[in-house]
Amino acid sequence: MRPGIRRTLFFGAVLLFWGFALLMPMFSADAAFTIEKLPEEEWPVFDDDESLQRLADAISSSIAYYERLPGERAFSYGSGVYRAADLAAGLRRFRDFLETNPGSGELNDFIRANGSIYAYREMGRPVEVLFTGYFVPGMPGSRKPSERFGHPVYGRPDDLVEVHLSAFDLSCGPKTLIGRQHGKTVTPYFSRREIDAGALEGRAVPIAWVSDPVALFFLHVQGSGTIHLEDGGLVHLHYAISNGLPYRSIGRYLIDTGRVAAAEMSMQKIAQYIRANPDETDEILHYNPRYIFFAEGAHGARGCIGVPLTRGRSVALDQGAFPPGALLFIQSSKPAYDGAGGIDKWVDFSRFALNQDTGSAIRGPRRADLFWGTGVEAETAAGHMQHPGRVYIVTIRPGP
């Protein structure tokens, strides 16, 4: 998504694959960034602060992703090239090792004996990464509109089209444009302002209806969520596609217009300001023309590589900059809760994670978005996380 909001962040919709015949390049907007295989003396200490069982679950999801691909499909790790079959085998080996419930020393010994570590560098120096967070929001809603529930959650419009430019010109790479049919031409799709004014009438069917436009906006930002129906049922929403227009941060807009101080900015602060100034709601929300359409699913959040996301273990990265599904080792800061739903302080942490998602605001090697799961604590952490850190890319040899 991210947005984080990703972040501000959205879950992604496009799978990126690599083949031996034509290796698609990694992030190349700035040639100063390079992925390098690190000598062992530059490796971090592999301390992990989270549940190893959840790590095993997340690893299983990436294995499933690789097993769906042809075994010879190749992934680029800087100058290194790895086959999908070997990446899956290496992850299976690491997952088997985790079943022994290793201590920190054993974990480090295993990685040093069986792993390789890669990282982005800029002009020979490690790249610092800004970590944000995202979560799965929940909100009340209905299958039908009413006086209480008047804001639609749309599925994909009938007239929305995708144009894959590489089908017309290979020099375009994997670029995809999103628009709508207008006579015999394709034009940009409707903006958030136009959609809120009724542009989708007869073009898209609402999946459900909710009461709060601010909560709906953040559902778009997070890219997935759960609607709690009045009859007790649940509607699981997954990202389907966007309207293709660029993302513009309303948080940055509130800072630039002097309404919220940069030091105070968070998702919670944005919502607090809008609800305290309802006459400004449309102006603020419409500053971001990007709009998200959803699909209904049977389960919770799924990432852009089509696998379930794991709390604390799934990370959204630029899939053109980092190999999809890859095992990671991350370092950043996490909240220490005060027992009353707030954050007492932020403390350093490190853990293994998997690259399983993306977001429209996650571009290049300096951005990462950590999935916090669902619930009040997840919302609090995701809404406030804006901390520096590091991302290392890990491969495990398929066998001894």
C-alpha positions as CSV (number, residue, x, y, z in Angstrom):
1,M,0.0,0.0,0.0
2,R,2.0,3.3,3.0
3,P,0.9,4.8,3.2
4,G,2.1,5.1,4.8
5,I,1.4,6.1,4.3
6,R,2.9,5.3,3.9
7,R,3.4,6.2,4.5
8,T,1.9,7.3,3.5
9,L,1.4,4.0,2.1
10,F,-0.6,1.8,-0.1
11,F,-0.4,-1.9,-0.7
12,G,0.8,-2.6,-4.2
13,A,-0.9,-4.3,-7.1
14,V,1.9,-5.3,-9.5
15,L,4.1,-8.4,-9.2
16,L,7.6,-7.9,-10.5
17,F,9.5,-10.9,-11.8
18,W,13.0,-11.4,-13.1
19,G,14.1,-13.9,-15.8
20,F,17.6,-15.1,-16.8
21,A,17.1,-14.0,-20.4
22,L,16.3,-10.4,-19.4
23,L,17.2,-9.3,-15.9
24,M,15.0,-6.3,-15.1
25,P,17.2,-3.6,-13.4
26,M,17.0,-2.7,-9.8
27,F,16.3,0.8,-8.7
28,S,18.3,3.1,-11.0
29,A,16.9,6.6,-10.6
30,D,20.3,7.5,-8.9
31,A,23.4,5.7,-10.0
32,A,25.0,6.6,-6.6
33,F,23.0,3.8,-5.0
34,T,24.3,0.3,-5.4
35,I,23.6,-3.1,-3.8
36,E,26.8,-4.6,-2.6
37,K,27.7,-7.9,-1.0
38,L,29.1,-7.0,2.4
39,P,32.3,-8.5,3.8
40,E,31.6,-10.4,7.1
41,E,33.3,-7.7,9.2
42,E,30.5,-5.3,8.1
43,W,27.6,-7.7,9.0
44,P,25.3,-6.6,11.9
45,V,24.8,-8.7,15.0
46,F,21.7,-10.8,14.3
47,D,19.6,-10.2,17.4
48,D,15.9,-10.7,16.9
49,D,13.3,-9.2,19.3
50,E,10.2,-10.9,17.9
51,S,8.5,-14.3,17.9
52,L,10.4,-16.8,15.9
53,Q,7.1,-18.6,15.1
54,R,5.8,-15.5,13.4
55,L,9.1,-15.3,11.5
56,A,8.6,-18.9,10.4
57,D,5.1,-18.1,9.2
58,A,6.3,-15.1,7.2
59,I,9.1,-17.2,5.7
60,S,6.5,-19.8,4.7
61,S,4.6,-17.1,2.8
62,S,7.7,-16.1,0.8
63,I,8.4,-19.8,0.1
64,A,4.9,-20.1,-1.3
65,Y,5.6,-17.1,-3.5
66,Y,8.8,-18.5,-4.9
67,E,7.2,-21.9,-5.5
68,R,4.5,-20.4,-7.7
69,L,7.3,-19.2,-10.1
70,P,9.3,-21.2,-12.6
71,G,12.3,-22.5,-10.7
72,E,14.7,-20.9,-13.1
73,R,13.2,-17.4,-12.6
74,A,16.1,-15.2,-11.6
75,F,16.3,-12.4,-9.0
76,S,19.0,-9.8,-9.0
77,Y,20.9,-9.0,-5.8
78,G,23.2,-6.4,-7.1
79,S,25.8,-8.3,-9.0
80,G,24.5,-11.6,-7.6
81,V,21.8,-13.6,-9.4
82,Y,19.6,-16.2,-7.5
83,R,17.1,-18.6,-8.9
84,A,13.6,-18.8,-7.4
85,A,14.1,-22.5,-6.6
86,D,17.3,-21.8,-4.7
87,L,15.8,-18.9,-2.8
88,A,12.9,-21.1,-1.7
89,A,15.3,-23.9,-0.7
90,G,17.4,-21.5,1.3
91,L,14.3,-20.2,3.1
92,R,13.1,-23.7,3.9
93,R,16.5,-24.5,5.4
94,F,16.4,-21.4,7.6
95,R,12.8,-22.2,8.6
96,D,13.9,-25.7,9.6
97,F,16.7,-24.2,11.7
98,L,14.2,-21.9,13.5
99,E,12.3,-25.0,14.6
100,T,15.2,-25.7,17.0
101,N,14.4,-22.5,18.8
102,P,17.9,-21.2,18.5
103,G,19.4,-18.6,20.9
104,S,21.1,-15.5,19.7
105,G,24.5,-17.1,19.5
106,E,23.3,-20.0,17.5
107,L,21.3,-17.7,15.2
108,N,24.4,-15.7,14.4
109,D,26.5,-18.8,13.9
110,F,24.0,-20.2,11.4
111,I,23.9,-17.0,9.3
112,R,27.6,-16.6,9.3
113,A,28.1,-20.2,8.2
114,N,25.3,-20.3,5.6
115,G,24.3,-16.8,4.6
116,S,25.3,-13.9,2.4
117,I,24.4,-10.3,3.3
118,Y,23.7,-7.5,0.8
119,A,22.9,-3.8,1.4
120,Y,22.5,-0.6,-0.4
121,R,25.4,1.8,-0.3
122,E,25.7,5.4,-1.5
123,M,29.2,6.6,-2.5
124,G,30.6,3.7,-0.5
125,R,28.6,4.5,2.6
126,P,25.7,2.6,4.2
127,V,22.3,3.9,3.2
128,E,20.1,5.1,6.1
129,V,16.4,4.1,5.6
130,L,13.4,6.0,6.9
131,F,11.0,3.5,8.5
132,T,7.3,4.2,8.7
133,G,4.5,1.8,9.6
134,Y,1.1,0.6,8.4
135,F,-1.7,-1.5,9.8
136,V,-5.1,-3.0,9.0
137,P,-7.8,-0.5,10.0
138,G,-11.3,-1.6,11.2
139,M,-14.5,0.4,11.1
140,P,-18.2,-0.1,11.3
141,G,-20.2,-0.2,8.1
142,S,-23.1,-1.6,6.1
143,R,-23.8,-3.4,2.8
144,K,-26.4,-0.7,2.0
145,P,-26.3,3.1,2.3
146,S,-28.2,4.8,5.1
147,E,-28.3,8.1,6.9
148,R,-25.5,6.8,9.1
149,F,-23.5,5.0,6.5
150,G,-23.2,7.4,3.5
151,H,-19.7,6.9,2.2
152,P,-19.1,4.2,-0.4
153,V,-16.1,1.8,-0.5
154,Y,-15.8,1.1,-4.2
155,G,-14.7,-1.9,-6.1
156,R,-12.9,-1.6,-9.4
157,P,-14.8,0.6,-11.9
158,D,-16.0,-1.0,-15.1
159,D,-14.4,1.6,-17.3
160,L,-11.0,1.6,-15.7
161,V,-8.3,0.3,-18.0
162,E,-4.6,-0.5,-17.6
163,V,-2.2,0.2,-20.5
164,H,1.0,-1.9,-20.3
165,L,3.5,0.3,-22.3
166,S,6.0,-2.5,-22.6
167,A,3.5,-4.3,-24.8
168,F,4.0,-1.5,-27.3
169,D,7.6,-0.5,-26.8
170,L,10.1,-2.6,-24.9
171,S,12.1,0.5,-24.1
172,C,9.3,1.5,-21.7
173,G,10.1,-1.4,-19.3
174,P,7.4,-2.5,-17.0
175,K,5.6,0.9,-16.9
176,T,1.8,0.7,-16.6
177,L,-0.7,3.5,-17.1
178,I,-4.2,3.6,-15.6
179,G,-7.0,5.5,-17.2
180,R,-10.5,5.3,-18.5
181,Q,-12.2,4.8,-21.8
182,H,-13.5,8.0,-23.3
183,G,-14.8,7.5,-26.8
184,K,-11.9,6.1,-28.8
185,T,-9.2,7.4,-26.5
186,V,-7.9,6.6,-23.0
187,T,-7.8,9.6,-20.6
188,P,-6.6,9.9,-16.9
189,Y,-9.1,8.5,-14.4
190,F,-11.2,10.6,-12.2
191,S,-9.6,12.3,-9.2
192,R,-10.7,11.9,-5.6
193,R,-12.5,15.2,-5.9
194,E,-14.4,14.1,-8.9
195,I,-15.2,10.7,-7.4
196,D,-16.5,12.3,-4.2
197,A,-18.7,14.5,-6.4
198,G,-20.4,11.4,-7.9
199,A,-18.2,10.6,-11.0
200,L,-18.5,6.8,-10.4
201,E,-22.3,6.7,-10.6
202,G,-23.1,3.8,-12.9
203,R,-19.4,3.0,-13.3
204,A,-18.5,1.2,-10.0
205,V,-20.4,-0.9,-7.5
206,P,-19.8,-0.1,-3.8
207,I,-18.7,-3.1,-1.8
208,A,-19.9,-1.5,1.5
209,W,-20.7,1.8,3.0
210,V,-19.1,3.5,6.0
211,S,-19.9,6.5,8.2
212,D,-16.6,8.4,8.5
213,P,-14.9,10.0,5.5
214,V,-11.6,10.4,7.4
215,A,-11.5,6.7,8.4
216,L,-12.3,5.9,4.7
217,F,-9.4,8.1,3.6
218,F,-7.0,6.2,5.9
219,L,-8.5,2.9,4.6
220,H,-7.3,4.1,1.2
221,V,-3.9,5.0,2.7
222,Q,-3.4,1.6,4.4
223,G,-4.7,-0.3,1.3
224,S,-6.6,-3.0,3.2
225,G,-9.0,-3.2,6.2
226,T,-12.0,-4.8,7.8
227,I,-15.5,-3.5,7.9
228,H,-17.6,-4.6,10.9
229,L,-21.2,-5.0,9.7
230,E,-24.2,-4.3,11.9
231,D,-25.3,-7.9,11.7
232,G,-21.9,-9.0,13.1
233,G,-20.4,-10.0,9.8
234,L,-17.0,-9.0,8.5
235,V,-15.9,-7.6,5.2
236,H,-12.2,-8.1,4.4
237,L,-11.0,-5.5,1.9
238,H,-7.9,-5.9,-0.2
239,Y,-6.2,-3.4,-2.5
240,A,-7.4,-4.0,-6.1
241,I,-6.1,-1.0,-8.0
242,S,-5.7,2.8,-7.8
243,N,-7.0,5.5,-10.1
244,G,-3.4,5.9,-11.3
245,L,-3.1,9.6,-10.2
246,P,0.0,10.6,-8.1
247,Y,-0.1,10.4,-4.4
248,R,0.1,13.7,-2.5
249,S,0.6,13.8,1.2
250,I,-2.1,15.6,3.2
251,G,0.3,15.5,6.2
252,R,2.8,17.6,4.2
253,Y,0.0,19.8,3.1
254,L,-1.0,20.5,6.7
255,I,2.6,21.3,7.6
256,D,3.1,23.5,4.6
257,T,-0.1,25.5,5.2
258,G,0.9,26.0,8.9
259,R,-1.9,24.0,10.4
260,V,0.1,21.3,12.1
261,A,3.7,21.6,13.2
262,A,6.1,19.1,11.6
263,A,7.3,17.9,15.0
264,E,3.7,16.9,15.9
265,M,2.8,15.2,12.6
266,S,1.3,11.7,12.8
267,M,-1.7,9.9,11.3
268,Q,-3.5,10.6,14.6
269,K,-2.7,14.3,14.4
270,I,-4.1,14.5,10.9
271,A,-7.4,12.9,11.9
272,Q,-7.6,15.1,15.0
273,Y,-7.1,18.3,13.0
274,I,-9.7,17.3,10.4
275,R,-12.3,16.3,12.9
276,A,-11.8,19.6,14.8
277,N,-12.2,21.5,11.5
278,P,-14.9,19.8,9.6
279,D,-15.4,22.6,7.1
280,E,-11.9,21.9,5.8
281,T,-12.4,18.2,5.3
282,D,-13.0,18.2,1.5
283,E,-10.1,20.7,0.9
284,I,-7.7,18.6,2.8
285,L,-8.7,15.2,1.6
286,H,-9.0,16.3,-2.0
287,Y,-5.4,17.6,-2.0
288,N,-4.5,13.9,-2.6
289,P,-6.1,13.0,-6.0
290,R,-5.1,9.3,-5.7
291,Y,-8.0,7.0,-5.0
292,I,-8.0,3.3,-4.1
293,F,-10.4,0.6,-5.3
294,F,-10.9,-2.6,-3.3
295,A,-11.6,-6.2,-3.8
296,E,-13.4,-8.4,-1.2
297,G,-11.4,-11.3,0.2
298,A,-11.9,-14.2,2.6
299,H,-9.0,-13.3,4.9
300,G,-7.0,-10.3,6.1
301,A,-4.2,-8.3,4.6
302,R,-2.2,-9.6,1.7
303,G,0.9,-8.1,0.2
304,C,1.7,-7.2,-3.4
305,I,3.4,-10.6,-4.0
306,G,0.0,-12.2,-3.2
307,V,0.8,-13.7,0.3
308,P,-0.7,-13.0,3.7
309,L,1.1,-10.3,5.7
310,T,2.6,-11.2,9.1
311,R,2.6,-8.7,11.9
312,G,6.0,-7.3,12.7
313,R,7.6,-9.5,10.0
314,S,6.3,-8.2,6.6
315,V,7.9,-5.1,5.2
316,A,6.8,-2.9,2.2
317,L,9.7,-1.8,0.0
318,D,10.2,-0.5,-3.5
319,Q,9.9,-3.8,-5.4
320,G,12.1,-2.4,-8.2
321,A,14.8,-1.7,-5.6
322,F,14.6,-4.8,-3.5
323,P,14.1,-8.5,-4.6
324,P,10.4,-9.5,-4.0
325,G,10.0,-12.0,-1.2
326,A,13.5,-11.6,0.0
327,L,14.6,-12.3,3.6
328,L,15.7,-9.1,5.3
329,F,17.4,-8.0,8.5
330,I,16.1,-4.7,9.7
331,Q,17.2,-2.2,12.5
332,S,15.1,0.7,13.6
333,S,13.0,1.9,16.6
334,K,9.7,0.6,18.1
335,P,7.3,2.0,20.7
336,A,7.3,1.2,24.4
337,Y,3.6,1.6,25.4
338,D,2.6,3.4,28.5
339,G,-0.3,1.1,29.4
340,A,-3.0,3.6,28.5
341,G,-2.8,3.3,24.7
342,G,0.0,5.9,24.3
343,I,3.7,5.7,23.6
344,D,6.1,6.2,26.5
345,K,9.2,6.2,24.4
346,W,10.9,4.6,21.3
347,V,13.5,1.9,21.7
348,D,16.0,0.4,19.3
349,F,15.2,-3.0,17.9
350,S,16.4,-5.5,15.2
351,R,14.8,-8.5,13.6
352,F,14.5,-10.6,10.5
353,A,11.7,-9.7,8.1
354,L,10.5,-10.4,4.6
355,N,9.9,-8.1,1.6
356,Q,6.3,-8.9,0.8
357,D,4.6,-5.6,0.0
358,T,5.0,-2.2,-1.6
359,G,3.4,1.3,-1.5
360,S,3.0,4.3,-3.8
361,A,5.0,6.4,-1.4
362,I,7.8,3.8,-1.0
363,R,10.3,4.7,-3.6
364,G,14.0,3.9,-3.8
365,P,16.3,2.3,-1.2
366,R,15.7,4.9,1.5
367,R,12.2,4.0,2.4
368,A,10.6,1.0,4.2
369,D,7.2,0.4,5.7
370,L,6.7,-2.1,8.6
371,F,3.4,-3.9,8.9
372,W,2.1,-3.6,12.5
373,G,-1.0,-5.8,12.2
374,T,-4.4,-4.8,13.5
375,G,-5.8,-3.2,16.7
376,V,-5.2,-0.1,18.8
377,E,-1.6,-0.6,19.5
378,A,-0.9,-1.4,15.8
379,E,-2.7,1.8,14.8
380,T,-0.8,3.8,17.4
381,A,2.6,2.5,16.3
382,A,1.9,2.8,12.6
383,G,0.6,6.3,12.9
384,H,3.7,7.6,14.8
385,M,6.5,5.6,13.3
386,Q,9.0,7.8,11.4
387,H,12.4,6.5,12.4
388,P,15.7,5.9,10.7
389,G,17.2,2.5,10.4
390,R,18.9,0.0,8.2
391,V,17.8,-2.8,5.8
392,Y,20.1,-5.7,5.0
393,I,19.2,-8.3,2.4
394,V,19.9,-11.9,3.4
395,T,20.3,-15.1,1.3
396,I,20.7,-18.6,2.7
397,R,22.5,-21.3,0.8
398,P,20.1,-24.1,-0.2
399,G,22.3,-26.8,1.4
400,P,25.5,-27.3,3.4
